[in-house]
Amino acid sequence: MSVYDKYLREASRTFKIADHMVSVTYPLVKDTKLLLAVLENLNLTLKNSIAALVYYDRHYKRLPPFQDSFESQFNVFRAKSVERYKIDKSYITLIQNIESLIKDHKASPMEFIRKDKFVICSDNYNIKTFSLENIREYVSKIKEFKDKICLIIKENERISP
């Protein structure tokens, strides 16, 4: 099994976890803190999908060597893969937004729940929020993105030597 296949499988696994948490677990538990775990799984889905595509292109010598970090993979993806495979640029914004929410959460000294919204407060009182509706939008967009990456790899795998 190739490296990019492992990343594709991991992206599918983390997406299934996130989707199950939103559609089954959250309606039962109704704990807004669960949305953070969903967001982290969605972030892992994005990272693994990007890694799958750039390692796929690297395997077939379409990309120069890059570091094994998300920032490096994301920069290569944004610079080369988006144009090559005609991927919508709105996914870049989505990836940056989710990564920003995760980083802000890790760096925040305070977080709380207010009216079914998860609120992240920074040191200088910048506030970011997300709710179940936001997470559901993310789930649908990330499913499209993951499926598009899988389709690109499967279609081009038949073409490549």
N, C-alpha and C positions, 0 to 999 in steps of 0.2 A: 504494500500500500504506500502510495506516495505521500509526501508531506502535505501537499495541498488537499488531498482527500481526507487526511486526518483533520485539517482545519475545517473543511466543509462539514464533516460529521459532528465536530464539536459545535459549530455554529448552529446546526440543526438541533442538537441536544439542548443547548442553552436557550434557543428560541422556544422549544416545546415547553421547557420549564417556565419561562416567562409567560407564555400564553396560558398555560394551565393555572398559574397563580392569578392571573387577571380574570379568567373566565370561570374558574371553579372555586379556588381557595378564597379569593377576596370576597365574593358574594356571601360565602358562609361565615367568614371570620369578621369581616367589616373592620379590619384594623388598617388604618392609613399607613402605618409604618411598613406594611407589607409592600407598598408601592415602591419603596426604596430598593427592596430586594429585586423586584421586577425590573426596575431601571438598571440595576447592576447586571442582571442577566441579559438585558437588551444590549447593554454596552459590550458585553463579552461576545454576543452574537455579531455585532458590527465589526469588532476587532478580528474575530476569527474569519469572517467573510472576506474582509480586506486582505488578511494574511493569505487566505486560500488563493485569491486572484493574483496577488503579486508573486507568490511562490510558484504558481502555475506558469506565469509569464517568465519567471526566472529559470524555471526548469527547461523551457524551450528557448532560452537565450534571447528573449525579447527585452529583458531589462538588465541593466548593469547590477553588480553586487550591491547590496544594501545591508545596513545593520539590522540585527534581530531585535528591534524595538518598535513599538507601535508608532511613535512619531516618524521614524524613518520609513516604515511601511506606508503610513498615511500620506507622507509627502510624495513618495513614488507613485502611489495610487492616484493622488490628485494631479500630479504632473503628467503622467503617462497613460494610465489605464482609463481615466475618465474620457479622454479624447478618443483613444483607440476603440473602445467599446461603446461609445456614445451613451454614457451613463449620465442621467440627469444631474445637474449641479445642485439641485435642492437636497440631494442626499449628503453632499458635503456639509451643508449648513446643519442638517439633522445630526450628523456625526459630531460636529463641533459643539452643538448645543448639549447633547447628551454627555459628551466628555466633560464639558464645562460644569454641568450639574453634579457629576460624580466628584470632580476635583473640588468644587466649592463645598460639597458635603463633607469631604474628608478634612478640609481646612477650616471648617466652620466651628466656632466655639459654642454655638447655640443652634438648636433646631427644635421645632415644635409643630403641633398639628392645630390648625385653625379652620373650622367649618369644612371639614373633609379635604383640606389641602395640606400638603406637607410643605412647611416653610423652613428655608435655610437662611440663616442670618450670618453675615460675615463680621469681621472685626470692626469695620467702619460702617456697620449697619446697612449694608446693601442687602436687599432681600430678594430671594428667588423662590418661586413657588411652583409646585406641580400637583396635579390632581388626577383622579381616575380618568377623566376625559382626556387629559394630555397623554397619559400612559396608553390609553386605547388607541389614540392617533399614532403614537410612536410604534405600537405593536403592528398596526396595519402597514405603515410605511416601511418598517424594518422587514416585515415578511416579504413585501415586494422587492426590497433591495436584496435580501438573501436569495430569493428565488431567481432574481435576475443574474446574480453571480453564479449560481448553480447552473443556470441555463447557458451562460457564456462559456463556462468551463466544459460542460457536456457537449455543446455544439462544436466548439473549437477542438476538443479532444479527438473528434472523428477526423478533423481536417489535418491536424498536426501529425508529423511523422512519428 
